[in-house]
Amino acid sequence: MSKAGRYADGEDAGIYANGYPQDEATASPLRVVIVGAGIGGLTAAIALRQVGHKVVVLEQWSGGNETGAAIHLAPNANGVLRRLGLYAEKFGGNLMRRLTECSEDGSEVFSIDLDKPNEIWQHPWLLCHRIHLHVNLSKSATSKEGPGEPVDLRYSSKVTEIDPDTATVTLQNGDQIHGDVVIGADGVSSVTRKMIKGGHETPFSSGKSAFRFLVSKKEVIEDEVTKRFAQREGELIFWNGRDRRIVMYPCDDNKLMNFVCMHPSDETAAPADDWNAGGNREKMLEVYQNFDKPVLALLAKADPGSLKLWKLLDMGQLPTWTSNKLALLGDAAHPFLPHQGQGGGVAIEDAASLSVVLPLGTKPDEVAERLKLYESCRYERAHTIQQYTRLAGKDLDDPEKADMSKFTNYNFGHDEFDHSTKAFDEWRYARNPNLYWRMPVSFGPMPGPRQALYTNSAQRARHSIFTTASVKFKTSRTFLQNLFPTKSFSFKSPGTVAYASFSQTTLGKMQWLGGSGYNHFGLYLHGVEYTKRDGSTINGTYMPLLFESLADPIVSGREELGMPKLFCDIDVRRREHEYSVHAAWKGATFATLDLRELEESDPKAEGGTIGGESDYGILAYKYIPAVGERGKADAAYAVVVPHEEESKVVPSRVQKVFRAKKPSFNFESLSPEDLPTLHHVVSKLKQIPVYEYVSGKVVEGVGVPDVSSARRIE
């Protein structure tokens, strides 16, 4: 989630940009220039401010030209505003509670109570006065309170030219504003659009125009003829004629009734470039003369001084919304007809998306790529809703019918912060195909010793410490060879005697574990070779089993490296001349390793490997079972960890070595009830014959390799 994102109760989501933490102390903000201080532009300003950027908004008007209308804040748009900390209920937004359709003669077609259906949406569907929304967006953008630096909102700043390559904006008075990114939010008659490939696309008449006006609900109720139209709060009523319609709904805490009256353009002379052009009440009554008389009584309440008329414009689909460091937003990119009440909402969604793909820490030379990502997040959805809106505005006798239930579910069932965050994460992951992935994949790449949290940087354990206690013993080759997973593994010596070691290591100060550590205890078979399909061989020490006391290294080691890891509790007791290890499962101790009469020896004489051999590396066998197919594997292959390559990643430095005069180990297979998941393993370990204890030692040192050199043999 973007830092701009907030939870439904208004609590800040924290210092995370898209689930990716930012170092606010060192990350540099972008200089963002937004052209246009409408609903989309101001929402973008707030979202980008809250992310941490420096934002300038340029608006050509003086700031006081808007006269009034209402706007739908459907759940998809209202959710974005709430996550930015704006709650329209606090400035007059009222619930949309009922939808009623009537024919032009006044007869009711249907009436739906929306209280129950609307419960499936996380955020309420509100009807809001546009001026109140605009004022509160402006206050939120410029207020000294709240996260981020206040937006520099400049009115009477007409933009005449934009350089997308340098993010430079030129004003009519010759002033230039230099930024790192420019957002064109300057509406259907956009100047910024002309800087985009295909941006000379000209808006055209949809064939419809609309009157709009507001009437006091009190005035409607006090009239005996019209009061029945305002009896229920939050009710949207629309009257459909064959090629025209009237839409009425309340706003401003149900105190004002908003009217939008759409009709064929050739019946009125509406300008194409002025939202606030005056309308003629008598002409409006003439346009709707065939409608029911009580409905005409409603229209007659329009104040001639505030009645507005505007042509409903449409536009072809642009091939792109971006050019280098310039991106379009809202009607500048995708003008909307009013038939679904989604134009402002989709612009609000655009704003949310921008704040996600441009988190704090975005570098100026990354802007162009991030803006293309924004476009990919928004392009299909915006144009889909745009097309749905065209269908919703079709005349009654048009054969192409709109599926309003489908449209509503698509429009409302969306959160752009979450959608863009998913896209942003996938984009980040795709840029680095070398990330470690393991279950659960729903939360992104998994941190571990070879990959730090939220990055793909290795967490080098150069300052980590280790203590390894091992007992090497002479045993039976014919017994141990039964532990090999395939015939490609064998002992180099044909003799019936082999050598193996049980080794226990305590790791500490591990960076990837927050400075803590864990214990592991494994079996190592020395003098093994792996024969590849081409006949060549690799000499190494085969590890059939490794117990560990912590889930994190078990999971990462099994999935990323193919290591044969199992869980058990491993307790170590260290005394001056004694080292003792106990391995147990839920209180049932099944193994002990003892090194007694320890004496310190010269660390320079230490060979560095567990058995002291100079082989190529540690051999293991990765096996991942196929789901639903017993006996089949999704992965089954040999793995090697080359000693030389591993030492280059994190060199280990031996500091002390202690040798034991009396090394030993012992296994108790116990019962299947004691060891329900390990009995088959421990009972086999108990059967390993011990012909002679060859040596025992305790090695202390600094530097723990991360096993990143592990690789598939073939």
JOHUTA-V592775 format. One line per field, one symbol per residue. psi: psi as a letter, one per 40 degrees, with the letter a starting at -180 (. if undefined). burial: I if it has 24 or more other ideal C-beta (glycine too) atoms within 12 Angstrom, else O. A space follows every 10 residues. Layout:
# JOHUTA-V592775
psi->???
burial->???
This chain:
# JOHUTA-V592775
psi->iiddhiidee hheafhhfeh iigdddhhii hhhhhhfadd dddddddddd deihhhhhhd ieefehdiii ihgidddddd ddeeehhdde fehiiheihh hiideeihdi hhhedddeee hdiihihihd dddddddddd deieiiiihi hghhifghhd ihhddefhhh ideeihhhad ihhhffadfh dddeeiheee hhiiheeiih iiiiihdddd dehddedeef dhifhhhhhh adeiihhhii afffdihhhh hhihdeeigh ieehdfiiih dddddddfde iiddddddde ehhddehihi hhiiiihidi eihbehiiia dddgiiieee fedddddddd ddddddegih ehideedddd dddddddddd dddddddddd ddeiidehdh ihgddddddd ddfihddddd dddddddddd dgeeihhiih eeeaihiade hiheiehigh fdeiiihhhi hhihahdddd eeehdieehi idheiehiii ihhhhhiifh deffeaaiii hihhhifiih hideeiihha hhhehhiieh dddddddddd efigiiiihh hhhhidfihh hhhihfehhe iihhhifhhi ihddehddid eeifadahii hhhhihhegh eiidhhiiii ghdddddddh hhhhdihhih dgiiiiihea idddgdeedd ddddddehih dhhdiiihhi aihhiefeeh ihd.
burial->IIIIIIOOOO OOIOIIIIII OIOOOOOOII IIIIIIIIII IIIIIIIIII IIIIIIIIII IOOOOIIIII IIIIIIIIII IIIIIIIIIO IIIIIIIIII IIIIOIOOOO OOOIOOOIOO IIIIIIIIII IIIIIIIIII IIOOOIIIIO IIIIOOIOIO OIOIOIIIII IOOOOOIOII IIIIIIIIII IIIIIIOOIO IOIOIIIIII IIIIIIIOOI IOOOOIOOII OIIIIIIIII IOOIIIIIII IIOIIIIIII IIIIIOIIOI OIOOIOOIIO IOIIIOIIOO IIOIIIIIII IIIOOIIIII IIIIIOOIOI IIIIIIIIII IIIIIIIIII IIIIIIIIII IIIIIIIIII IIOIOIIIII IIIIIIIIIO IIIOIIIIII OIIIIOOOOO OOOIOOIIOI IIOIIIIIII IIIIIOIIIO OOOOIIOIOO OOOIIIIIII IIIIOIOIIO IOOIIIIIII IIIIIIIOOI IOIIIOOIII IIOOOOOIII IIIIIIIIOI IIIOOOIIII IIIIIIIIII OOOOOOIIII IIIIIIIIII OIIIIIIIII IIIIIIIIII OIOOOOOIII IIIIIOOIII IIIIIIOIOO OOOOOIOIII IIIOIIIIII IIOOOOOOOO OOOOOOIIII IIIOOIOOII OIOIOIIIII OOIIIIIOII OOOOIOOIOO IIOOIOOIOI OOIIIIIIII IIIIIIIIII IOIO
